């Protein structure tokens, strides 16, 4: 159910794309190509992320949306770090744990 809730935040065009068979096949083949592991930390992955983010101008461009060279497979903590670091939301004194929860950074955990 959580995936559906997240998808509802997208535009109609984005929902159409993420439910398309082309995306589902691309996503599955990409996950298989990286053996299901996060490309940043090597733990089990969770999110196929677009390096060049999809927007209303490129949503119909398969060179952006369906190109393995524009994808990366990330676990939730690595995805959150990447996503929130761009907007300046994270700080040096906090980090994400293995479940994607924001926790205080202490000596020995990062």
Secondary structure, 3 states (H helix, E strand, C coil): CHHHHHHHCCCHHHHHHHCCHHHHHHHHHHHHHCCCECCCCCCECCEEEECCCCCCCCCCCHHHHCCHHHEEEECHHHHHHHHHHHCCCCCCCEEECCCCCEEECCCCCC
